[in-house]
Amino acid sequence: MTLSYFRDFCLGLPGVSEDTPFDANTLCFRVGGKIFAIADLEVWDFVNLKCDPERAIELREQYPGITPGYHMNKKLWNSVSVEGSVPDSLIIELTRHSYELVRGSLPKSVREGLE
């Protein structure tokens, strides 16, 4: 999967914005101001995605390319390889899952404004 494809997918979700709040190379995708995906612009080898804690453990056991989130809360975030060991369709599914988790945590008034 290319960074360009991933970026286009994320920006196609309702209410998504992007920024680089940490440094010039760390790209964050947000919904309602909260981050749901983080990627490195310089070295596109994995993306950090939020995940349901039980599912996160299952995914890590099933795919060697899914590991506890790098520099993130290891219980709630996974680092997902984009170099071929994780199917692109699963990366997209997990990105949507991360988006939905974060969107679902937003206040109702903010969620309604995203539609």
TIMI-2910 file (N, C-alpha, C, CB; in pm, 1 decimal, decimal comma, always signed):
<rs>
+----------+----------+----------+----------+----------+----------+----------+----------+----------+----------+----------+----------+------+
!      n_x !      n_y !      n_z !     ca_x !     ca_y !     ca_z !      c_x !      c_y !      c_z !     cb_x !     cb_y !     cb_z ! resn !
+----------+----------+----------+----------+----------+----------+----------+----------+----------+----------+----------+----------+------+
!    +85,1 !   -117,1 !     +0,0 !     +0,0 !     +0,0 !     +0,0 !    +90,0 !   +123,9 !     +0,0 !    -97,0 !     -0,4 !   +122,8 !  Met !
!    +51,6 !   +220,7 !    -76,5 !   +128,1 !   +344,8 !    -81,9 !    +73,4 !   +445,3 !    +19,0 !   +125,1 !   +404,2 !   -224,1 !  Thr !
!   +157,8 !   +537,1 !    +59,2 !   +114,9 !   +643,8 !   +149,3 !     +7,5 !   +729,4 !    +82,3 !   +235,2 !   +731,1 !   +191,3 !  Leu !
!    +22,2 !   +752,2 !    -45,6 !    -75,8 !   +832,6 !   -119,0 !   -214,5 !   +767,7 !   -114,2 !    -31,0 !   +851,4 !   -265,4 !  Ser !
!   -220,5 !   +636,8 !   -136,1 !   -348,6 !   +564,8 !   -130,5 !   -406,6 !   +572,2 !    +10,5 !   -330,7 !   +416,6 !   -173,7 !  Tyr !
!   -322,9 !   +547,9 !   +110,9 !   -368,6 !   +551,4 !   +249,7 !   -421,0 !   +689,9 !   +285,4 !   -255,0 !   +511,4 !   +345,1 !  Phe !
!   -347,4 !   +791,3 !   +247,1 !   -386,5 !   +930,0 !   +275,6 !   -521,0 !   +962,5 !   +209,8 !   -277,4 !  +1028,6 !   +226,1 !  Arg !
!   -536,3 !   +925,9 !    +83,5 !   -663,5 !   +951,3 !    +13,1 !   -779,2 !   +879,8 !    +82,2 !   -654,1 !   +905,7 !   -134,4 !  Asp !
!   -755,2 !   +756,4 !   +127,8 !   -861,3 !   +682,2 !   +196,5 !   -901,8 !   +755,6 !   +324,2 !   -815,0 !   +537,6 !   +229,3 !  Phe !
!   -802,9 !   +792,5 !   +405,8 !   -832,7 !   +860,5 !   +532,6 !   -907,4 !   +991,0 !   +509,7 !   -703,8 !   +887,7 !   +610,2 !  Cys !
!   -859,4 !  +1070,9 !   +414,5 !   -922,3 !  +1200,6 !   +390,5 !  -1061,4 !  +1187,2 !   +328,6 !   -834,2 !  +1284,8 !   +300,1 !  Leu !
!  -1094,3 !  +1069,6 !   +278,4 !  -1227,2 !  +1045,0 !   +223,9 !  -1331,5 !  +1011,4 !   +330,1 !  -1220,4 !   +933,8 !   +124,4 !  Gly !
!  -1286,4 !   +985,8 !   +452,8 !  -1379,9 !   +956,9 !   +561,6 !  -1439,4 !  +1088,4 !   +612,5 !  -1308,9 !   +879,4 !   +677,4 !  Leu !
!  -1565,4 !  +1086,8 !   +656,1 !  -1631,5 !  +1210,1 !   +699,0 !  -1560,7 !  +1280,6 !   +814,4 !  -1772,6 !  +1179,9 !   +739,0 !  Pro !
!  -1536,5 !  +1410,4 !   +796,3 !  -1482,9 !  +1493,4 !   +902,9 !  -1335,8 !  +1477,7 !   +932,6 !  -1556,0 !  +1467,0 !  +1023,4 !  Gly !
!  -1259,0 !  +1415,2 !   +843,3 !  -1117,0 !  +1389,1 !   +869,3 !  -1030,5 !  +1507,6 !   +826,4 !  -1071,6 !  +1261,6 !   +796,0 !  Val !
!   -933,7 !  +1538,2 !   +911,0 !   -832,7 !  +1638,2 !   +878,1 !   -695,9 !  +1575,5 !   +901,8 !   -851,2 !  +1768,9 !   +963,3 !  Ser !
!   -592,5 !  +1640,9 !   +850,8 !   -456,5 !  +1592,2 !   +870,9 !   -368,6 !  +1707,1 !   +917,1 !   -400,1 !  +1528,8 !   +741,5 !  Glu !
!   -265,4 !  +1673,7 !   +992,9 !   -168,2 !  +1773,2 !  +1035,1 !    -39,8 !  +1703,2 !  +1076,3 !   -223,6 !  +1859,4 !  +1150,9 !  Asp !
!    +61,8 !  +1783,1 !  +1106,5 !   +190,4 !  +1731,5 !  +1152,3 !   +225,1 !  +1801,0 !  +1284,6 !   +303,0 !  +1754,5 !  +1044,3 !  Thr !
!   +159,0 !  +1762,3 !  +1393,4 !   +175,4 !  +1833,8 !  +1520,4 !   +305,5 !  +1804,7 !  +1595,6 !    +61,5 !  +1801,1 !  +1608,8 !  Pro !
!   +368,8 !  +1693,3 !  +1567,5 !   +487,1 !  +1653,0 !  +1644,2 !   +616,8 !  +1697,7 !  +1578,1 !   +488,6 !  +1502,4 !  +1662,2 !  Phe !
!   +625,0 !  +1679,6 !  +1447,5 !   +740,4 !  +1723,7 !  +1369,0 !   +698,6 !  +1719,5 !  +1222,2 !   +868,2 !  +1633,2 !  +1395,9 !  Asp !
!   +787,1 !  +1762,3 !  +1135,1 !   +752,9 !  +1773,1 !   +993,1 !   +730,2 !  +1638,9 !   +924,7 !   +861,0 !  +1846,7 !   +921,3 !  Ala !
!   +771,5 !  +1528,1 !   +986,9 !   +760,7 !  +1396,7 !   +923,2 !   +649,0 !  +1309,7 !   +978,4 !   +889,7 !  +1324,2 !   +937,3 !  Asn !
!   +587,3 !  +1347,9 !  +1088,4 !   +484,8 !  +1264,7 !  +1150,7 !   +346,8 !  +1316,5 !  +1114,3 !   +502,4 !  +1261,1 !  +1303,6 !  Thr !
!   +280,2 !  +1243,5 !  +1026,0 !   +149,1 !  +1283,1 !   +975,7 !    +39,8 !  +1219,5 !  +1060,0 !   +133,0 !  +1243,7 !   +827,7 !  Leu !
!    -51,4 !  +1302,1 !  +1108,9 !   -163,5 !  +1254,9 !  +1189,8 !   -294,3 !  +1279,5 !  +1117,8 !   -164,7 !  +1323,6 !  +1326,8 !  Cys !
!   -382,9 !  +1181,7 !  +1126,2 !   -517,9 !  +1196,2 !  +1073,8 !   -611,7 !  +1203,9 !  +1193,0 !   -556,2 !  +1077,9 !   +977,8 !  Phe !
!   -702,3 !  +1300,8 !  +1189,0 !   -792,1 !  +1325,9 !  +1301,8 !   -937,0 !  +1327,5 !  +1257,4 !   -757,3 !  +1457,8 !  +1369,5 !  Arg !
!  -1022,9 !  +1291,8 !  +1351,9 !  -1166,3 !  +1311,0 !  +1335,1 !  -1213,6 !  +1382,5 !  +1461,4 !  -1243,3 !  +1173,2 !  +1311,8 !  Val !
!  -1284,4 !  +1492,6 !  +1442,3 !  -1329,1 !  +1571,2 !  +1557,2 !  -1214,7 !  +1619,4 !  +1643,7 !  -1423,8 !  +1490,7 !  +1640,7 !  Gly !
!  -1097,9 !  +1638,2 !  +1584,8 !   -981,7 !  +1686,0 !  +1657,7 !   -900,6 !  +1578,4 !  +1727,1 !  -1024,8 !  +1783,9 !  +1757,1 !  Gly !
!   -946,3 !  +1453,7 !  +1723,4 !   -874,9 !  +1344,2 !  +1789,9 !   -807,1 !  +1254,1 !  +1686,3 !   -972,1 !  +1261,2 !  +1878,0 !  Lys !
!   -685,7 !  +1211,9 !  +1718,2 !   -604,8 !  +1131,3 !  +1626,0 !   -655,5 !   +987,5 !  +1619,1 !   -457,3 !  +1132,8 !  +1668,9 !  Ile !
!   -665,7 !   +935,4 !  +1494,6 !   -698,8 !   +793,5 !  +1476,5 !   -593,6 !   +719,2 !  +1394,5 !   -834,4 !   +780,0 !  +1409,4 !  Phe !
!   -501,0 !   +790,6 !  +1331,5 !   -394,0 !   +725,3 !  +1254,6 !   -271,4 !   +815,7 !  +1253,3 !   -440,6 !   +693,5 !  +1108,6 !  Ala !
!   -154,6 !   +752,5 !  +1264,7 !    -27,2 !   +825,8 !  +1262,9 !    +69,0 !   +751,6 !  +1171,0 !    +33,1 !   +840,3 !  +1407,6 !  Ile !
!   +133,1 !   +827,5 !  +1081,6 !   +228,0 !   +768,1 !   +987,6 !   +349,8 !   +858,2 !   +972,0 !   +161,3 !   +743,8 !   +850,8 !  Ala !
!   +460,5 !   +798,8 !   +933,5 !   +583,4 !   +873,6 !   +906,7 !   +586,7 !   +907,1 !   +757,9 !   +711,1 !   +791,9 !   +949,4 !  Asp !
!   +603,5 !  +1034,5 !   +725,7 !   +607,4 !  +1077,5 !   +585,9 !   +737,7 !  +1039,6 !   +515,7 !   +587,5 !  +1226,9 !   +578,0 !  Leu !
!   +843,6 !  +1026,6 !   +591,5 !   +974,3 !   +998,3 !   +534,0 !   +996,9 !   +849,2 !   +510,8 !  +1082,4 !  +1052,9 !   +623,6 !  Glu !
!   +957,3 !   +768,1 !   +608,8 !   +974,2 !   +622,7 !   +599,9 !   +835,8 !   +559,3 !   +616,3 !  +1075,7 !   +568,7 !   +709,5 !  Val !
!   +774,2 !   +523,0 !   +506,3 !   +639,3 !   +465,9 !   +506,3 !   +650,6 !   +314,4 !   +522,8 !   +562,1 !   +502,4 !   +374,6 !  Trp !
!   +666,0 !   +269,7 !   +648,2 !   +676,3 !   +126,4 !   +671,3 !   +566,2 !    +72,8 !   +762,5 !   +810,8 !    +94,2 !   +730,3 !  Asp !
!   +506,0 !   +159,1 !   +842,8 !   +392,9 !   +117,3 !   +925,2 !   +306,5 !   +238,0 !   +957,9 !   +441,2 !    +48,1 !  +1055,0 !  Phe !
!   +187,3 !   +208,3 !  +1005,5 !    +95,2 !   +312,0 !  +1051,6 !    +44,2 !   +270,6 !  +1189,2 !    -23,9 !   +333,3 !   +950,3 !  Val !
!    +33,0 !   +366,7 !  +1280,6 !    -25,0 !   +340,5 !  +1411,5 !   -175,8 !   +362,5 !  +1403,2 !    +39,1 !   +431,7 !  +1520,9 !  Asn !
!   -251,5 !   +262,9 !  +1448,9 !   -397,1 !   +268,7 !  +1446,6 !   -452,9 !   +227,5 !  +1581,8 !   -453,6 !   +178,8 !  +1335,4 !  Leu !
!   -555,7 !   +297,7 !  +1625,9 !   -623,1 !   +262,3 !  +1750,3 !   -701,4 !   +133,1 !  +1727,0 !   -717,5 !   +377,9 !  +1799,0 !  Lys !
!   -715,4 !    +52,1 !  +1832,2 !   -783,2 !    -75,9 !  +1816,2 !   -847,9 !   -117,5 !  +1947,9 !   -684,6 !   -184,2 !  +1767,7 !  Cys !
!   -958,5 !   -188,1 !  +1936,9 !  -1021,3 !   -248,3 !  +2053,7 !   -916,8 !   -338,7 !  +2120,5 !  -1151,6 !   -329,2 !  +2014,1 !  Asp !
!   -898,4 !   -327,6 !  +2252,3 !   -790,2 !   -402,3 !  +2319,5 !   -791,7 !   -553,4 !  +2295,9 !   -797,4 !   -377,3 !  +2466,2 !  Pro !
!   -907,8 !   -616,3 !  +2300,3 !   -913,1 !   -761,6 !  +2278,0 !   -876,3 !   -797,1 !  +2134,5 !  -1053,0 !   -815,6 !  +2310,5 !  Glu !
!   -927,2 !   -718,6 !  +2040,5 !   -896,4 !   -744,5 !  +1900,2 !   -747,9 !   -716,8 !  +1872,2 !   -986,1 !   -657,7 !  +1808,2 !  Arg !
!   -692,2 !   -616,9 !  +1939,2 !   -550,4 !   -584,7 !  +1920,2 !   -463,4 !   -706,1 !  +1951,4 !   -509,3 !   -465,4 !  +2009,1 !  Ala !
!   -493,0 !   -773,6 !  +2059,8 !   -415,7 !   -892,4 !  +2099,3 !   -431,7 !  -1003,4 !  +1995,6 !   -460,5 !   -942,8 !  +2238,9 !  Ile !
!   -554,4 !  -1026,7 !  +1951,4 !   -579,4 !  -1130,2 !  +1850,6 !   -502,2 !  -1101,8 !  +1722,2 !   -729,5 !  -1140,3 !  +1820,2 !  Glu !
!   -504,0 !   -976,7 !  +1677,4 !   -434,0 !   -939,8 !  +1554,7 !   -283,7 !   -958,8 !  +1567,9 !   -464,8 !   -795,6 !  +1517,8 !  Leu !
!   -228,6 !   -923,9 !  +1682,8 !    -84,1 !   -939,8 !  +1706,1 !    -43,5 !  -1086,3 !  +1703,9 !    -44,0 !   -877,1 !  +1840,1 !  Arg !
!   -132,9 !  -1173,7 !  +1751,4 !   -104,4 !  -1317,8 !  +1749,8 !   -114,8 !  -1375,0 !  +1609,3 !   -200,1 !  -1392,2 !  +1843,0 !  Glu !
!   -201,0 !  -1318,1 !  +1528,0 !   -227,5 !  -1371,3 !  +1394,3 !   -131,8 !  -1317,7 !  +1287,4 !   -369,2 !  -1339,5 !  +1354,7 !  Gln !
!    -86,7 !  -1192,3 !  +1301,5 !     -4,6 !  -1128,5 !  +1198,1 !   +127,2 !  -1077,6 !  +1257,6 !    -82,0 !  -1011,7 !  +1131,9 !  Tyr !
!   +239,8 !  -1126,5 !  +1208,4 !   +368,3 !  -1076,7 !  +1258,3 !   +390,1 !   -928,3 !  +1226,2 !   +482,0 !  -1159,0 !  +1199,3 !  Pro !
!   +318,6 !   -875,6 !  +1127,6 !   +329,7 !   -735,3 !  +1088,7 !   +244,0 !   -641,8 !  +1172,6 !   +292,6 !   -720,0 !   +945,2 !  Gly !
!   +177,3 !   -694,8 !  +1274,7 !    +98,0 !   -611,2 !  +1365,9 !   +158,2 !   -627,6 !  +1504,6 !    -55,9 !   -650,9 !  +1364,6 !  Ile !
!   +206,8 !   -516,3 !  +1557,3 !   +276,0 !   -515,7 !  +1685,9 !   +217,1 !   -407,0 !  +1775,6 !   +428,3 !   -493,7 !  +1666,5 !  Thr !
!   +248,8 !   -410,5 !  +1905,3 !   +201,5 !   -302,6 !  +1993,6 !   +245,1 !   -166,3 !  +1939,7 !   +255,2 !   -322,6 !  +2137,9 !  Pro !
!   +159,2 !    -67,5 !  +1953,1 !   +182,4 !    +65,0 !  +1895,2 !   +313,5 !   +130,1 !  +1937,3 !    +70,3 !   +154,9 !  +1931,9 !  Gly !
!   +393,8 !   +163,9 !  +1839,6 !   +522,6 !   +229,4 !  +1862,3 !   +498,5 !   +368,4 !  +1920,0 !   +605,2 !   +237,9 !  +1730,3 !  Tyr !
!   +555,1 !   +395,7 !  +2036,5 !   +540,3 !   +523,8 !  +2108,0 !   +395,4 !   +555,6 !  +2144,2 !   +596,4 !   +636,6 !  +2023,6 !  His !
!   +313,4 !   +452,8 !  +2158,9 !   +171,5 !   +471,9 !  +2188,8 !   +133,2 !   +383,4 !  +2307,6 !    +82,9 !   +438,9 !  +2064,1 !  Met !
!    +11,0 !   +400,8 !  +2356,0 !    -43,3 !   +312,9 !  +2458,5 !    -55,1 !   +173,0 !  +2396,6 !   -183,0 !   +365,3 !  +2512,1 !  Asn !
!    +24,0 !    +79,7 !  +2445,0 !    +32,5 !    -54,4 !  +2384,7 !    -98,5 !   -132,5 !  +2394,2 !   +142,9 !   -133,9 !  +2451,5 !  Lys !
!   -184,4 !    -95,4 !  +2486,1 !   -312,1 !   -164,4 !  +2500,8 !   -411,4 !   -120,5 !  +2392,3 !   -370,9 !   -138,0 !  +2640,3 !  Lys !
!   -404,6 !     +5,7 !  +2353,5 !   -505,9 !    +62,6 !  +2264,1 !   -459,7 !    +87,9 !  +2121,3 !   -554,4 !   +189,7 !  +2320,8 !  Leu !
!   -330,7 !    +77,6 !  +2094,8 !   -278,6 !   +109,7 !  +1962,1 !   -192,7 !     -3,9 !  +1907,9 !   -197,5 !   +239,4 !  +1966,7 !  Trp !
!   -202,6 !    -25,6 !  +1777,1 !   -119,0 !   -120,3 !  +1705,3 !    -35,8 !    -46,7 !  +1601,9 !   -204,3 !   -229,4 !  +1638,6 !  Asn !
!    +84,2 !    -94,0 !  +1578,7 !   +162,7 !    -53,2 !  +1463,3 !   +139,7 !   -160,3 !  +1357,7 !   +316,8 !    -35,9 !  +1498,4 !  Ser !
!    +91,1 !   -117,9 !  +1241,3 !    +53,0 !   -210,2 !  +1135,5 !   +146,2 !   -189,6 !  +1016,0 !    -96,0 !   -189,8 !  +1094,5 !  Val !
!   +217,6 !   -293,4 !   +980,0 !   +309,7 !   -286,9 !   +866,9 !   +233,5 !   -263,6 !   +737,3 !   +392,6 !   -415,6 !   +857,3 !  Ser !
!   +290,4 !   -178,5 !   +651,8 !   +230,6 !   -152,8 !   +520,7 !   +321,6 !   -206,5 !   +410,0 !   +205,0 !     -1,2 !   +501,0 !  Val !
!   +413,7 !   -294,8 !   +447,3 !   +512,7 !   -345,6 !   +352,9 !   +479,5 !   -482,3 !   +295,9 !   +645,1 !   -351,7 !   +418,9 !  Glu !
!   +357,2 !   -531,0 !   +316,2 !   +315,9 !   -654,7 !   +252,4 !   +281,1 !   -770,4 !   +343,3 !   +419,8 !   -697,4 !   +164,1 !  Gly !
!   +323,8 !   -768,3 !   +469,2 !   +292,0 !   -880,6 !   +557,4 !   +148,7 !   -874,3 !   +611,2 !   +389,9 !   -884,1 !   +673,3 !  Ser !
!    +86,3 !   -759,0 !   +599,2 !    -54,7 !   -741,8 !   +637,2 !   -129,5 !   -704,7 !   +509,7 !    -73,4 !   -630,8 !   +750,8 !  Val !
!   -235,9 !   -778,5 !   +474,8 !   -309,2 !   -747,6 !   +351,6 !   -363,5 !   -603,7 !   +351,5 !   -424,8 !   -846,7 !   +333,5 !  Pro !
!   -357,3 !   -540,9 !   +234,7 !   -407,6 !   -404,1 !   +221,4 !   -553,2 !   -392,9 !   +266,6 !   -394,4 !   -357,0 !    +76,8 !  Asp !
!   -632,9 !   -494,8 !   +235,0 !   -775,0 !   -491,1 !   +273,8 !   -789,1 !   -487,7 !   +426,5 !   -850,6 !   -614,2 !   +215,8 !  Ser !
!   -700,1 !   -556,4 !   +498,2 !   -704,8 !   -553,7 !   +644,6 !   -658,2 !   -417,9 !   +696,9 !   -617,7 !   -666,7 !   +703,9 !  Leu !
!   -557,8 !   -359,2 !   +634,2 !   -512,4 !   -225,6 !   +675,3 !   -627,1 !   -125,8 !   +662,5 !   -390,8 !   -179,6 !   +589,8 !  Ile !
!   -699,9 !   -132,9 !   +553,5 !   -814,8 !    -43,2 !   +533,9 !   -921,6 !    -71,9 !   +639,2 !   -874,0 !    -59,4 !   +390,7 !  Ile !
!   -950,0 !   -198,4 !   +664,6 !  -1049,6 !   -235,0 !   +766,3 !  -1008,1 !   -183,3 !   +904,3 !  -1068,5 !   -388,3 !   +770,6 !  Glu !
!   -881,6 !   -198,3 !   +939,1 !   -833,0 !   -153,5 !  +1069,3 !   -829,8 !     -1,3 !  +1079,2 !   -694,1 !   -210,0 !  +1095,7 !  Leu !
!   -805,6 !    +64,7 !   +968,0 !   -810,6 !   +211,7 !   +965,4 !   -952,9 !   +259,1 !   +990,2 !   -758,4 !   +266,8 !   +829,9 !  Thr !
!  -1048,0 !   +196,0 !   +925,3 !  -1188,9 !   +231,6 !   +946,8 !  -1229,7 !   +201,1 !  +1091,6 !  -1280,6 !   +154,6 !   +847,3 !  Arg !
!  -1181,6 !    +89,1 !  +1146,3 !  -1210,0 !    +52,7 !  +1285,8 !  -1155,1 !   +160,6 !  +1380,1 !  -1148,1 !    -86,5 !  +1320,2 !  His !
!  -1032,7 !   +205,3 !  +1356,3 !   -971,7 !   +309,8 !  +1437,7 !  -1053,5 !   +438,4 !  +1428,7 !   -826,4 !   +335,2 !  +1393,2 !  Ser !
!  -1089,4 !   +474,9 !  +1307,5 !  -1172,2 !   +594,3 !  +1284,7 !  -1303,4 !   +584,1 !  +1363,1 !  -1201,5 !   +612,5 !  +1133,1 !  Tyr !
!  -1369,9 !   +470,2 !  +1353,8 !  -1499,1 !   +452,0 !  +1421,5 !  -1484,0 !   +455,3 !  +1573,9 !  -1563,3 !   +319,2 !  +1378,4 !  Glu !
!  -1376,9 !   +396,3 !  +1626,5 !  -1353,0 !   +401,3 !  +1771,0 !  -1339,2 !   +545,5 !  +1819,0 !  -1226,7 !   +321,2 !  +1807,5 !  Leu !
!  -1258,4 !   +622,3 !  +1748,6 !  -1235,9 !   +761,4 !  +1788,5 !  -1361,6 !   +844,2 !  +1766,1 !  -1117,8 !   +821,9 !  +1710,6 !  Val !
!  -1425,3 !   +826,0 !  +1653,2 !  -1549,3 !   +900,2 !  +1624,0 !  -1655,5 !   +869,6 !  +1729,0 !  -1602,4 !   +865,0 !  +1482,8 !  Arg !
!  -1665,2 !   +744,4 !  +1769,6 !  -1763,5 !   +703,1 !  +1869,1 !  -1737,6 !   +761,2 !  +2006,5 !  -1766,6 !   +554,5 !  +1878,3 !  Gly !
!  -1613,8 !   +803,9 !  +2032,6 !  -1580,6 !   +861,0 !  +2163,9 !  -1608,0 !  +1011,9 !  +2170,0 !  -1433,5 !   +834,1 !  +2196,9 !  Ser !
!  -1641,5 !  +1069,4 !  +2056,4 !  -1667,0 !  +1214,1 !  +2051,7 !  -1803,8 !  +1247,0 !  +2110,1 !  -1657,7 !  +1266,2 !  +1906,9 !  Leu !
!  -1820,7 !  +1367,9 !  +2160,8 !  -1953,7 !  +1409,1 !  +2206,8 !  -2055,7 !  +1400,0 !  +2093,7 !  -1949,3 !  +1552,5 !  +2262,6 !  Pro !
!  -2179,3 !  +1370,9 !  +2129,4 !  -2285,0 !  +1352,1 !  +2029,9 !  -2296,3 !  +1472,2 !  +1936,0 !  -2418,7 !  +1327,9 !  +2099,3 !  Lys !
!  -2286,2 !  +1592,3 !  +1987,9 !  -2299,2 !  +1711,9 !  +1904,4 !  -2188,0 !  +1718,8 !  +1799,2 !  -2296,7 !  +1838,1 !  +1991,8 !  Ser !
!  -2068,0 !  +1674,7 !  +1834,4 !  -1956,5 !  +1674,6 !  +1739,7 !  -1978,4 !  +1565,5 !  +1635,6 !  -1821,3 !  +1653,7 !  +1813,2 !  Val !
!  -2019,1 !  +1445,4 !  +1680,3 !  -2046,4 !  +1334,4 !  +1587,1 !  -2152,1 !  +1373,6 !  +1483,5 !  -2093,1 !  +1209,1 !  +1664,8 !  Arg !
!  -2259,1 !  +1436,0 !  +1529,5 !  -2367,4 !  +1474,8 !  +1438,7 !  -2318,8 !  +1577,6 !  +1336,1 !  -2486,5 !  +1531,8 !  +1518,5 !  Glu !
!  -2226,0 !  +1662,8 !  +1375,7 !  -2172,2 !  +1762,1 !  +1284,2 !  -2082,8 !  +1704,9 !  +1176,7 !  -2097,2 !  +1863,5 !  +1360,1 !  Gly !
!  -2040,8 !  +1580,8 !  +1192,0 !  -1953,3 !  +1516,2 !  +1094,7 !  -2029,1 !  +1455,0 !   +978,2 !  -1871,8 !  +1410,2 !  +1162,1 !  Leu !
!  -2157,8 !  +1433,7 !   +995,7 !  -2235,2 !  +1364,0 !   +892,5 !  -2274,6 !  +1451,1 !   +777,0 !  -2357,1 !  +1305,8 !   +951,6 !  Glu !
+----------+----------+----------+----------+----------+----------+----------+----------+----------+----------+----------+----------+------+
</rs>
